[in-house]
Amino acid sequence: MLPRPVIFATDLLVANFGGYFGAGLGILLMAVLTLIGLSDVNEANAVKNALATIVSSLAVAVFIATGIIAWGPAFAILTGAIAGGYLGARFARWINPTILRGIVIAVGFGLAWFYF
């Protein structure tokens, strides 16, 4: 297990990235949760969803307070995010955890390659 200061610093970086950019937050959180020793994929997914909700809610509060949200597109994205979250959770319970872990790793590498 990593030392607490390293875990805290990593969590802080991921939360800042997720609050600002959003894309890939789930993959990064899954990676951090794995690094701290959470090996059950379904449990890690539940913790990831809770953390992503907190990070995103705080970011949304800041964006609302500054008045920079385009509400029409925001509601379209909200609808897709809710549907994707619901269907993704059902899929995660159905799929073999080893296969799910492989998918998470592949998507993580794919996003890293695409964006960097």
Steps between C-alpha positions, in 0.01 A plus 500: 500500500617851422586747778210725605660825370542341155138378503378845609704680232382258231137537607533879500645502147231265368223702668630826351528342156152352529342821624649702216495258209278206599589260219688198625428571867352154553800324350741705710300437816495125430878509459546689828265265685694202366828659612370541854403134515131485409509182292129414465394660170133542595588657835756728334239598240254596775763709682604657168141600427462661843828690465421610145161627618664707773770642270252578222246654737759736643612597150140560390441721804798715399384516137145598604632767737708653221212486248688322222265207433318469166184336638364344177807287425545436873161327523578287194827389659324439832248268334775299331707483819209367705413238239865399459554477875196280547579270208872493586426387856274221375768392252770505770298260716446265208852482352788292637719725723819391318354602165374828649847574637646438153246736345582770758873464432451506122277808516751672731789437262284599203401830660858572603621432145223711345533802730875502553 
